[in-house]
C-alpha cells in the first residue's frame, strides 16, 4: 500500500514539475524531499 502511495506522490510531483512549480512548492505539497524532486526533474528533461 505504501509503495502505491509513494508512486502516486511521484506522479503528482511530475505533473507539478510540468506546470513549472518550484521544487520547494512541490516538497510542501507532497511528502517528497528536495533531493527526490531534483531527481524527478532531471528524469523529465531526458
C-alpha distances in whole Angstrom, upper triangle without the diagonal:
4,5,5,6,9,10,11,13,15,16,17,19,20,22,23,25,26,28,29,27,28,26,26,25,22,21,22,20,17,15,17,20,23,23,20,21,25,23,21,25,27,25,25,29,29
4,5,5,6,9,10,10,12,14,15,16,18,20,21,22,24,26,27,25,25,22,23,22,19,18,19,17,14,12,13,16,20,20,17,18,21,20,19,22,24,22,24,27,27
4,5,5,6,9,10,11,12,14,15,17,19,20,21,23,25,26,24,25,22,23,23,19,18,20,18,15,13,13,16,19,18,15,17,20,18,17,20,22,20,21,24,24
4,5,5,6,9,10,11,12,14,15,17,18,20,21,23,25,23,24,22,23,22,18,18,20,17,14,13,14,17,20,20,16,17,21,19,17,20,22,20,20,24,24
4,5,5,6,9,10,10,12,14,15,17,18,20,21,23,21,22,19,20,19,16,15,16,14,11,10,11,15,18,18,15,16,19,18,16,19,22,20,20,24,25
4,5,5,6,9,10,11,12,14,15,16,19,20,21,19,19,17,18,17,14,13,15,13,10,8,9,12,15,15,11,12,16,15,13,16,18,17,18,21,22
4,5,5,6,9,10,11,13,14,15,17,19,20,19,20,17,19,18,15,15,17,15,11,11,11,14,16,16,12,13,16,14,12,15,17,15,15,19,20
4,5,5,6,9,10,11,12,14,15,17,19,17,19,17,18,17,13,14,15,13,10,11,11,15,17,17,14,13,17,16,13,16,18,16,16,20,21
4,5,5,6,9,10,11,12,14,15,16,15,15,14,15,13,10,10,12,9,6,7,7,11,13,14,11,10,14,14,11,14,17,15,15,19,20
4,5,5,6,9,10,10,12,14,15,14,15,13,14,14,10,11,13,11,8,9,8,11,12,12,9,8,11,11,8,11,13,12,12,15,17
4,5,5,6,9,10,11,13,15,14,15,14,16,15,11,13,15,12,10,12,11,14,15,16,12,11,14,13,10,12,14,12,11,15,16
4,5,5,6,9,10,11,13,11,13,13,14,12,9,11,12,9,8,11,10,14,14,16,13,11,14,14,11,12,16,15,13,17,19
4,5,5,6,9,10,11,9,10,9,11,10,6,8,11,8,7,10,8,11,11,13,10,7,11,11,8,9,13,12,11,14,16
4,5,5,6,9,10,10,11,11,14,12,9,12,14,12,11,13,11,14,13,14,11,9,11,11,7,8,11,10,8,11,13
4,5,5,6,9,9,12,12,15,13,10,13,15,12,12,15,14,16,16,17,15,12,14,14,11,11,14,13,10,13,16
4,5,5,6,5,8,9,11,9,7,10,12,9,10,13,12,14,14,16,14,10,13,14,11,10,14,14,12,14,17
4,5,5,5,7,8,11,10,8,11,13,12,12,15,13,14,12,14,12,9,10,11,9,7,10,11,9,11,14
4,5,8,10,12,15,13,11,15,16,15,15,18,16,18,16,17,16,12,13,14,11,9,12,12,9,10,13
4,6,9,12,14,11,11,14,15,14,15,18,17,18,17,19,17,14,15,17,14,12,15,15,12,14,17
4,6,9,11,10,10,13,15,14,15,18,16,17,15,17,16,12,13,15,13,10,13,15,12,13,16
4,7,8,6,7,10,11,10,12,15,14,14,13,15,15,11,12,15,13,11,14,16,14,15,18
4,5,5,6,9,10,11,12,15,13,12,10,13,13,10,10,13,12,10,13,16,14,15,19
4,5,5,6,9,10,10,12,10,9,6,9,10,6,7,11,10,9,12,14,14,15,18
4,5,5,6,9,10,11,10,9,7,11,12,9,10,14,13,12,15,18,17,18,22
4,5,5,6,9,11,11,11,10,13,13,10,12,15,14,13,17,18,17,19,22
4,5,5,6,9,8,9,8,11,11,8,10,13,11,11,15,16,15,17,20
4,6,5,6,5,6,6,10,9,7,10,13,12,13,16,17,17,19,22
4,6,7,8,9,10,13,13,11,14,17,16,16,19,20,20,22,25
4,7,9,11,12,15,14,12,15,17,15,16,19,20,19,22,24
4,5,8,10,13,11,10,14,15,13,15,18,18,18,21,23
4,7,10,12,10,10,14,15,14,16,19,19,19,22,24
4,7,8,6,7,10,11,10,12,15,15,16,19,21
4,6,6,6,9,10,11,13,15,16,17,19,21
4,6,5,6,9,10,10,12,14,15,17,19
4,5,5,6,9,10,11,13,15,16,17
4,5,5,6,9,10,11,13,15,16
4,5,5,6,9,10,11,13,15
4,5,5,6,9,10,11,13
4,5,5,6,9,10,11
4,5,5,6,9,10
4,5,5,7,9
4,5,5,7
4,5,6
4,5
4
